[in-house]
Amino acid sequence: MTYPMNLRKHIFHTALIFCGFFVLLTNLQAESTNTFRVMTYNIHHGEGLDKQVDLQRIADLIKQEKADIVALQEVDRNTERTGKRDFPAEFTRLTGMSCVFSNNWPVQGGEYGTAILTRFPITKREHSLLKMVGSKEQRGLLQAHVKMGDREVVVMNTHVDHRKTDEERLESIMEFATVIKKKAELPVIFCGDFNDVPGSPTYEQMSALLDDSWKLIGEGEGWTIPAEKPRRRIDYIWISKKGPIIPLRAWVPASEASDHRPLVVEFQLPTGK
């Protein structure tokens, strides 16, 4: 059927307007939310259940789980036990992500601490050492400010005391409370190995500061250790209370790359206007 010229122009212009509106709506929807994944993982200085140090399989697991932010504990740099390898540099190369590292404790001629990997731009890095209470291992808190669209998010990573007494862990959480208060205007994602289980004084004190992502969205026990047959939950991803970050789902992938299993949580962060 042939339409008059004026009618054809009208149909064409109407189609252009409709297409433009559809593209605008799609862009607005894309800008209104940002879905991303966070992993926390104690990598046991890269040593798996087979006693082999293998960073490639850890990097493969990170890519397999499509993690956008990764908090690693027990990270070596230039230590004798891991052949003087620079773990942060290797993870940067293997994952293609940016990395910040904190040295908490000198070990075997090198450094030992925590690291944060991310595909988002890092705008600021902070590191502080935590108070020691009768222990021989220095612990710390690593922070990275990352830019996600038009939002800035603070990612924190720690690995607190492992002893049966909880005195040092509780002291560390008092220090965390001070830091979190200073960041009150920004969304916080706090990852780490807390060496204590739900219901413990350590857990209850952290719960007063932040929300446990697994408790909000996880299904099952969420056990992360020991890796072969997990029976305890000591690895956590905490988020700001009543904040803009929304947990969508959480899971614990099976892996023998460390003596822990990683915890992964997928989040949504509203962005744009």
DRENTORTOR-231740 format. One record per residue (C-alpha): x, y, z; residue in three letters. Coordinates in steps of 0.02 Angstrom, whole numbers. Example, Ala and Ser with C-alpha at 12.3 -4.5 7.8 and 13.67 -1.06 7.14 Angstrom:
(pt (615; -225; 390); "ala")
(pt (684; -53; 357); "ser")
// end
This chain:
(pt (0; 0; 0); "met")
(pt (66; 174; -45); "thr")
(pt (33; 315; 79); "tyr")
(pt (24; 501; 35); "pro")
(pt (187; 596; 61); "met")
(pt (121; 695; 211); "asn")
(pt (60; 537; 296); "leu")
(pt (227; 449; 266); "arg")
(pt (320; 595; 346); "lys")
(pt (203; 591; 494); "his")
(pt (229; 403; 519); "ile")
(pt (418; 424; 503); "phe")
(pt (425; 566; 630); "his")
(pt (313; 471; 750); "thr")
(pt (428; 319; 738); "ala")
(pt (581; 428; 773); "leu")
(pt (499; 503; 927); "ile")
(pt (450; 330; 991); "phe")
(pt (626; 261; 963); "cys")
(pt (703; 412; 1048); "gly")
(pt (589; 392; 1198); "phe")
(pt (630; 206; 1209); "phe")
(pt (818; 239; 1205); "val")
(pt (802; 376; 1337); "leu")
(pt (698; 263; 1449); "leu")
(pt (824; 121; 1430); "thr")
(pt (969; 237; 1473); "asn")
(pt (879; 305; 1624); "leu")
(pt (844; 129; 1686); "gln")
(pt (1027; 81; 1660); "ala")
(pt (1084; 236; 1757); "glu")
(pt (958; 210; 1897); "ser")
(pt (1034; 48; 1960); "thr")
(pt (1206; -29; 1967); "asn")
(pt (1220; -215; 2003); "thr")
(pt (1389; -279; 2060); "phe")
(pt (1468; -425; 2153); "arg")
(pt (1581; -425; 2304); "val")
(pt (1691; -571; 2359); "met")
(pt (1784; -592; 2523); "thr")
(pt (1914; -729; 2528); "tyr")
(pt (2049; -784; 2650); "asn")
(pt (2174; -859; 2527); "ile")
(pt (2293; -939; 2654); "his")
(pt (2445; -857; 2569); "his")
(pt (2390; -938; 2407); "gly")
(pt (2406; -1116; 2471); "glu")
(pt (2266; -1237; 2429); "gly")
(pt (2213; -1400; 2507); "leu")
(pt (2343; -1487; 2398); "asp")
(pt (2480; -1383; 2486); "lys")
(pt (2522; -1297; 2321); "gln")
(pt (2533; -1108; 2303); "val")
(pt (2429; -1070; 2149); "asp")
(pt (2368; -893; 2118); "leu")
(pt (2301; -935; 1946); "gln")
(pt (2161; -1043; 2016); "arg")
(pt (2114; -905; 2138); "ile")
(pt (2109; -780; 1995); "ala")
(pt (2006; -904; 1892); "asp")
(pt (1882; -918; 2036); "leu")
(pt (1867; -729; 2047); "ile")
(pt (1830; -720; 1861); "lys")
(pt (1713; -870; 1869); "gln")
(pt (1608; -785; 2002); "glu")
(pt (1612; -619; 1906); "lys")
(pt (1668; -523; 2060); "ala")
(pt (1686; -335; 2038); "asp")
(pt (1763; -304; 2210); "ile")
(pt (1870; -433; 2300); "val")
(pt (1934; -422; 2479); "ala")
(pt (2080; -542; 2506); "leu")
(pt (2157; -589; 2673); "gln")
(pt (2324; -676; 2707); "glu")
(pt (2411; -598; 2558); "val")
(pt (2601; -615; 2539); "asp")
(pt (2722; -497; 2456); "arg")
(pt (2904; -548; 2436); "asn")
(pt (2906; -678; 2577); "thr")
(pt (3022; -828; 2579); "glu")
(pt (2881; -954; 2599); "arg")
(pt (2802; -903; 2434); "thr")
(pt (2962; -881; 2335); "gly")
(pt (2974; -692; 2352); "lys")
(pt (2822; -672; 2240); "arg")
(pt (2727; -508; 2234); "asp")
(pt (2548; -567; 2257); "phe")
(pt (2463; -397; 2230); "pro")
(pt (2556; -372; 2065); "ala")
(pt (2515; -549; 2008); "glu")
(pt (2330; -532; 2050); "phe")
(pt (2324; -368; 1954); "thr")
(pt (2398; -455; 1802); "arg")
(pt (2291; -613; 1817); "leu")
(pt (2124; -525; 1845); "thr")
(pt (2146; -360; 1755); "gly")
(pt (2084; -271; 1911); "met")
(pt (2162; -129; 2009); "ser")
(pt (2238; -178; 2177); "cys")
(pt (2281; -94; 2341); "val")
(pt (2382; -188; 2471); "phe")
(pt (2417; -161; 2656); "ser")
(pt (2566; -231; 2748); "asn")
(pt (2512; -277; 2924); "asn")
(pt (2654; -387; 2981); "trp")
(pt (2832; -425; 2921); "pro")
(pt (2848; -610; 2879); "val")
(pt (3000; -706; 2816); "gln")
(pt (3087; -556; 2741); "gly")
(pt (2930; -489; 2658); "gly")
(pt (2758; -418; 2691); "glu")
(pt (2594; -499; 2745); "tyr")
(pt (2422; -418; 2749); "gly")
(pt (2263; -387; 2654); "thr")
(pt (2219; -327; 2479); "ala")
(pt (2070; -256; 2386); "ile")
(pt (2046; -290; 2200); "leu")
(pt (1917; -194; 2099); "thr")
(pt (1866; -153; 1922); "arg")
(pt (1800; 17; 1983); "phe")
(pt (1912; 172; 1993); "pro")
(pt (1998; 189; 2162); "ile")
(pt (1995; 370; 2222); "thr")
(pt (2073; 350; 2393); "lys")
(pt (2167; 221; 2497); "arg")
(pt (2187; 215; 2687); "glu")
(pt (2269; 91; 2803); "his")
(pt (2281; 82; 2992); "ser")
(pt (2356; -44; 3113); "leu")
(pt (2243; -112; 3249); "leu")
(pt (2283; -118; 3434); "lys")
(pt (2366; -280; 3490); "met")
(pt (2306; -361; 3651); "val")
(pt (2436; -488; 3705); "gly")
(pt (2457; -557; 3528); "ser")
(pt (2610; -574; 3419); "lys")
(pt (2527; -545; 3251); "glu")
(pt (2489; -367; 3198); "gln")
(pt (2318; -342; 3119); "arg")
(pt (2254; -198; 3014); "gly")
(pt (2111; -114; 2923); "leu")
(pt (2125; -74; 2738); "leu")
(pt (2005; 48; 2654); "gln")
(pt (1978; 90; 2471); "ala")
(pt (1858; 224; 2410); "his")
(pt (1789; 168; 2242); "val")
(pt (1687; 266; 2115); "lys")
(pt (1530; 178; 2054); "met")
(pt (1441; 288; 1929); "gly")
(pt (1405; 450; 2022); "asp")
(pt (1421; 367; 2193); "arg")
(pt (1572; 342; 2304); "glu")
(pt (1578; 184; 2409); "val")
(pt (1701; 139; 2548); "val")
(pt (1763; -41; 2542); "val")
(pt (1845; -102; 2703); "met")
(pt (1944; -261; 2728); "asn")
(pt (2012; -340; 2886); "thr")
(pt (2071; -502; 2966); "his")
(pt (2053; -498; 3154); "val")
(pt (2128; -602; 3295); "asp")
(pt (2101; -791; 3291); "his")
(pt (2128; -838; 3475); "arg")
(pt (1990; -911; 3584); "lys")
(pt (1980; -757; 3694); "thr")
(pt (1883; -617; 3609); "asp")
(pt (1968; -470; 3697); "glu")
(pt (2070; -413; 3547); "glu")
(pt (1927; -442; 3425); "arg")
(pt (1813; -332; 3529); "leu")
(pt (1949; -200; 3541); "glu")
(pt (1964; -204; 3351); "ser")
(pt (1777; -179; 3331); "ile")
(pt (1785; -25; 3442); "met")
(pt (1913; 44; 3320); "glu")
(pt (1802; -4; 3173); "phe")
(pt (1658; 91; 3253); "ala")
(pt (1762; 250; 3255); "thr")
(pt (1810; 230; 3072); "val")
(pt (1633; 188; 3016); "ile")
(pt (1565; 341; 3107); "lys")
(pt (1687; 451; 3012); "lys")
(pt (1621; 378; 2848); "lys")
(pt (1438; 399; 2896); "ala")
(pt (1401; 502; 2740); "glu")
(pt (1457; 362; 2623); "leu")
(pt (1395; 184; 2592); "pro")
(pt (1511; 57; 2674); "val")
(pt (1549; -122; 2623); "ile")
(pt (1651; -205; 2760); "phe")
(pt (1729; -374; 2717); "cys")
(pt (1841; -492; 2810); "gly")
(pt (1885; -643; 2913); "asp")
(pt (1820; -607; 3088); "phe")
(pt (1872; -774; 3163); "asn")
(pt (1708; -787; 3256); "asp")
(pt (1534; -856; 3225); "val")
(pt (1358; -782; 3227); "pro")
(pt (1294; -757; 3404); "gly")
(pt (1467; -724; 3476); "ser")
(pt (1509; -557; 3561); "pro")
(pt (1614; -513; 3408); "thr")
(pt (1467; -542; 3292); "tyr")
(pt (1343; -449; 3403); "glu")
(pt (1456; -296; 3416); "gln")
(pt (1479; -291; 3227); "met")
(pt (1292; -313; 3204); "ser")
(pt (1264; -155; 3305); "ala")
(pt (1369; -60; 3177); "leu")
(pt (1323; -139; 3010); "leu")
(pt (1205; -266; 2931); "asp")
(pt (1264; -443; 2895); "asp")
(pt (1229; -473; 2710); "ser")
(pt (1210; -660; 2733); "trp")
(pt (1081; -637; 2870); "lys")
(pt (982; -522; 2755); "leu")
(pt (985; -625; 2596); "ile")
(pt (1083; -788; 2616); "gly")
(pt (1004; -960; 2616); "glu")
(pt (1071; -1100; 2725); "gly")
(pt (1216; -1090; 2847); "glu")
(pt (1341; -993; 2740); "gly")
(pt (1486; -1092; 2812); "trp")
(pt (1657; -1049; 2740); "thr")
(pt (1782; -1151; 2840); "ile")
(pt (1860; -1278; 2830); "pro")
(pt (1856; -1277; 2640); "ala")
(pt (1840; -1465; 2618); "glu")
(pt (1690; -1486; 2734); "lys")
(pt (1635; -1316; 2801); "pro")
(pt (1553; -1309; 2972); "arg")
(pt (1583; -1129; 3031); "arg")
(pt (1539; -956; 2967); "arg")
(pt (1677; -832; 3006); "ile")
(pt (1692; -736; 2841); "asp")
(pt (1573; -590; 2818); "tyr")
(pt (1519; -449; 2703); "ile")
(pt (1437; -313; 2806); "trp")
(pt (1346; -160; 2736); "ile")
(pt (1284; 7; 2802); "ser")
(pt (1121; -1; 2897); "lys")
(pt (972; 76; 2806); "lys")
(pt (1094; 123; 2669); "gly")
(pt (1071; 129; 2481); "pro")
(pt (1161; -37; 2451); "ile")
(pt (1035; -178; 2426); "ile")
(pt (1091; -362; 2437); "pro")
(pt (1010; -469; 2303); "leu")
(pt (1085; -642; 2333); "arg")
(pt (1231; -725; 2421); "ala")
(pt (1323; -889; 2399); "trp")
(pt (1480; -986; 2451); "val")
(pt (1567; -1066; 2301); "pro")
(pt (1653; -1232; 2327); "ala")
(pt (1841; -1219; 2304); "ser")
(pt (2001; -1304; 2362); "glu")
(pt (2112; -1155; 2321); "ala")
(pt (2127; -1109; 2506); "ser")
(pt (2081; -1176; 2678); "asp")
(pt (1929; -1059; 2671); "his")
(pt (1791; -1047; 2542); "arg")
(pt (1750; -874; 2474); "pro")
(pt (1588; -781; 2510); "leu")
(pt (1507; -689; 2364); "val")
(pt (1363; -565; 2375); "val")
(pt (1276; -477; 2232); "glu")
(pt (1217; -301; 2268); "phe")
(pt (1119; -162; 2188); "gln")
(pt (1165; 20; 2213); "leu")
(pt (1047; 154; 2147); "pro")
(pt (1142; 282; 2044); "thr")
(pt (1101; 427; 1932); "gly")
(pt (963; 554; 1958); "lys")
// end
